[in-house]
Amino acid sequence: MTQQEHTPRDKETQVQGKTTIDDSVIAAINNWEKEQAMTQQEQTTKGKETQVQGETTIDDSVIASIAGIAAREVEGVAALGTSSVTSPLAGRFSGKGARARGVEVESGKKEAILDVTIRVIYGFSIPKIVGDVRQKVAQRVYEMTGLTAKEINIKVIDIEFPERMPGRLE
């Protein structure tokens, strides 16, 4: 039998002894631990501040304004609501601004039902416009209010001709 030689690299070596840590190192560790505890406490406090309870109510006129602006973003929508001749009068007597004219809203805590009245530009596909309006209005209402549009009813009341539209260039 031959003897095998073992080098220190081949086996684990345990060294016994005494370790001395300077007081300044201990003080630095203690300060770090205090800072960590304070940071955790601040994060906990901040978390509590953001969890204040209460009820938020978004008025139907705000939802109507959001929906009106969103509907106008769709290509092929000439305007919302009544005809251009009666719209200034309708806005004055109903108390609604131009942004909400042509939009009626009934909202709850999580959902809303919207009725949108639009005028379209001649030459655009009405089914496509209506689909795009529904999608855009639902998206904007959800993004800005958190409400889900349960129904978006759209009524097309008129067709505008590009050459007769004031302020529109084709």
C-alpha positions in Angstrom: 0.0 0.0 0.0 1.2 3.4 -0.8 0.6 6.4 1.2 -1.0 9.4 -0.5 0.1 12.8 0.4 -2.5 15.5 1.0 -1.9 19.1 0.4 -3.8 21.9 2.2 -5.7 22.5 -1.0 -7.2 19.1 -0.9 -8.9 19.3 2.4 -10.7 22.0 4.3 -8.7 23.7 6.9 -10.3 25.2 10.0 -8.4 27.9 11.8 -9.1 28.6 15.4 -8.4 31.9 16.9 -9.7 35.1 18.3 -11.1 38.0 16.2 -10.9 41.5 17.4 -13.2 44.2 15.9 -12.5 47.8 16.5 -15.1 49.9 18.3 -15.4 52.2 15.3 -16.5 49.3 13.1 -19.1 48.2 15.7 -20.4 51.8 15.9 -20.6 51.9 12.1 -22.6 48.7 12.0 -24.9 49.9 14.7 -25.5 53.2 12.8 -26.2 51.2 9.6 -28.7 49.0 11.4 -30.5 52.1 12.9 -30.7 53.7 9.4 -32.1 50.5 8.0 -34.7 50.3 10.7 -35.7 54.0 10.1 -35.9 53.4 6.3 -38.2 50.4 6.9 -40.3 52.5 9.3 -40.6 55.3 6.8 -41.6 52.9 4.0 -44.3 51.5 6.4 -45.5 55.0 7.2 -45.6 56.0 3.6 -47.6 52.9 2.8 -50.1 53.9 5.5 -50.3 57.4 4.1 -51.4 56.1 0.7 -54.0 53.9 2.2 -56.3 56.6 3.5 -59.9 55.6 3.1 -62.7 57.6 1.5 -65.1 57.7 -1.3 -64.4 59.3 -4.8 -67.3 60.4 -6.9 -66.9 61.4 -10.5 -69.8 63.5 -11.8 -71.6 62.3 -14.9 -70.7 65.6 -16.6 -67.0 64.8 -16.2 -67.5 61.4 -17.7 -69.5 63.0 -20.5 -66.7 65.5 -21.3 -64.1 62.7 -21.4 -66.4 60.6 -23.8 -67.1 63.7 -26.0 -63.4 64.5 -26.4 -62.6 60.8 -27.1 -65.4 60.6 -29.7 -64.1 63.6 -31.5 -60.6 62.0 -31.8 -62.1 59.4 -34.2 -61.6 60.0 -37.9 -64.9 60.5 -39.6 -66.7 62.1 -36.7 -67.8 65.6 -37.7 -69.3 66.7 -34.4 -71.4 65.6 -31.5 -75.0 66.3 -30.7 -77.5 68.5 -32.5 -76.9 70.2 -35.9 -74.5 73.1 -36.2 -77.4 75.6 -36.4 -79.1 74.6 -33.1 -76.0 73.4 -31.1 -75.0 76.9 -29.7 -78.6 77.3 -28.5 -78.9 73.8 -27.1 -75.6 74.3 -25.2 -76.8 77.5 -23.6 -80.2 76.2 -22.5 -79.1 72.8 -21.3 -76.1 74.2 -19.4 -73.8 71.7 -21.0 -70.5 72.8 -22.5 -69.4 71.9 -26.0 -67.3 69.0 -24.7 -70.3 67.2 -23.2 -72.9 68.1 -25.7 -74.2 65.0 -27.4 -73.3 62.6 -24.6 -75.5 61.4 -21.8 -74.1 59.3 -18.9 -75.5 57.2 -16.2 -72.8 56.0 -13.9 -72.4 53.7 -10.9 -69.5 52.9 -8.7 -67.8 50.6 -11.2 -69.7 50.9 -14.5 -71.2 53.5 -16.8 -73.7 53.5 -19.6 -73.2 56.2 -22.2 -75.4 57.5 -25.0 -73.4 59.3 -27.7 -75.0 61.3 -30.5 -72.7 62.0 -33.5 -72.7 63.5 -36.9 -70.4 61.8 -39.4 -68.5 63.1 -42.4 -69.8 61.9 -45.8 -67.6 59.2 -47.4 -66.6 57.4 -44.2 -67.9 54.0 -43.2 -70.5 54.5 -40.5 -70.1 51.0 -39.0 -66.3 51.6 -38.7 -66.8 55.0 -37.2 -69.3 53.7 -34.6 -66.9 50.8 -33.7 -64.0 53.1 -33.4 -66.0 55.6 -31.2 -67.1 52.8 -28.9 -63.5 51.5 -28.5 -62.0 55.0 -28.0 -64.7 56.2 -25.6 -64.5 52.9 -23.5 -60.7 53.1 -23.4 -60.5 56.8 -22.4 -63.3 56.5 -19.7 -61.6 53.5 -18.2 -58.1 55.1 -18.3 -59.3 58.4 -16.7 -62.0 57.2 -14.3 -61.5 53.5 -13.7 -65.1 52.9 -14.8 -66.0 50.2 -17.2 -68.3 51.2 -20.0 -71.1 48.6 -19.7 -72.9 50.0 -22.8 -72.1 52.7 -25.3 -75.1 53.5 -27.4 -74.4 55.6 -30.5 -77.0 57.4 -32.5 -75.9 58.9 -35.9 -78.1 61.9 -36.5 -76.6 63.6 -39.5 -74.0 63.5 -42.3 -71.8 66.5 -42.9 -70.3 67.3 -46.3 -66.6 68.3 -46.1 -67.0 71.2 -48.5 -69.8 72.7 -46.3 -68.0 72.2 -42.9 -66.7 75.5 -41.5 -63.2 75.5 -40.3 -62.3 72.1 -41.8 -59.8 71.8 -44.6 -59.7 68.7 -46.7 
